[in-house]
Amino acid sequence: MRSFIRLSPLFLILVLLMIGAKPPIEKPEPKDVKIHGKIVCLAEEMHTHYKVELFGNHEHLRGVKTKDGEYYTLLRTSLAEALFVDERLHEKDLIINGRVFPKTQLLEVTRFSSIKDGVVHELYYYCDTCYIRAVAPGNCDCCQAPVVLIERPLNIDSIIPSP
């Protein structure tokens, strides 16, 4: 009985700690998305719609404007680099697969394709010399020749993905 009396304050503290304990907080995960839209300069869009003051020579803040009028800011990653540097892609109607991070509109691109004449097209860069695909414009990693932009319908199968 004496040992119970000596240990009772410890039991009381343990019970109070258990009552006040909070469950572990779940870390929200990025959400997979498939977005249909065009590449825009977000700063210019905000200037057009909300009269945000811009300097004449401003740095472009690239994003996606969806068909529904929502805006997403593009994260500059190796898979998204083409969307930043190839102006031809800014004119295309795109389908962009990626992840949007919790409590943000930040978009990490994992894949993109175009819609041309109602047909989904695969977009990639290609070296005709080495038969190598690339994800961004520039020179071939192998022969250093310039790669070309290829846009081909997804339903066409070929052994060698050349134009």
Secondary structure, 3 states (H helix, E strand, C coil): CHHHHHHHHHHHHHHHHHHHCCCCCCCCCCEEEEEEEEEEEHHHHHHHHHCCCCCCCCCCCEEEEECCCCEEEECCCCCCHHHHHCHHHHCCEEEEEEEECCCCCEEEEEEEEEEECCEEEEEEEEECCCCEEECCCCECCCCCCECEEEEEECCCCCCCCCC
